[in-house]
């Protein structure tokens, strides 16, 4: 899909804390990495509800394939343009290869945490991640889903008021 290993500038890096910088979604990790932890926890819960009789390794494989599929879809022109048009990600050009691989790793870490931790701790962790991301970057998993599916101008205005 034409993605570069380290993104549009080709500059390697571990962390990009500024979601408005050219390095967001280009380095190994950024604030959105935490939303991928949420993906893993929620996907673990969904597969527990729908397929708890499947061995955990098979459920983990489903999550890995789903998250990898999302990373491919997320980096299509259709989704990139939707992010630019409807969310605060005006300068989003897609993820670097390293960032996509890292996002998958964070998702699998979330899946593993949900497997190892008591359910109530996993629920608290998801809520805490969403609250922290909303306060920190005015975004998060749920806000991202809402704005991609059915954008609200009030949310977009709130997100832009940094």
C-alpha positions, 0 to 999 in steps of 0.5 A: 500500500506504499507505506514506509517503514518509518512513515512519511519523513523516514525518521525512526523513533520510539515515541510521539506524544503530540497527536498533531505532529508529523510523527503521530502514527509514524513511530513505534508508539503514540497516544493512540497505542493505548486505544489498541490496548482497549481493542485487545481487551474488548475483543477478548471480551467479545470472543469470551461471550461468543466463543468461550469454548474455543481455546484461548490460542484460537481466540488470540489468533482471531484477534490477531487476524482482526486487528491486522485486518483493521490495520490494513483497512485503516490505511486505505484511502477511504478510511484515511480520507474519512479521518481527515474529513470527520475527525480531528486527524486533519494531518493523518496520512496513514500509519507507518509499517512500524506503527501498524505492527506496534498497534497489533502488538498493543492489541495483543497485549490488551488481549493478554491482559484481559486473559490474565486479569480479573474481569472487573480489573479489565473493565476498570482498565478500559474505562481508565484508558478512555478517560485518560485519553479523552482528557489527554488528547480529546480522543480515544477508542469510543470517540474514534468509533463514533466520529468514524461512523456518525460524526457529531459537530459538537464532539469535533468542536470539543476535540479541536479546542486544545 
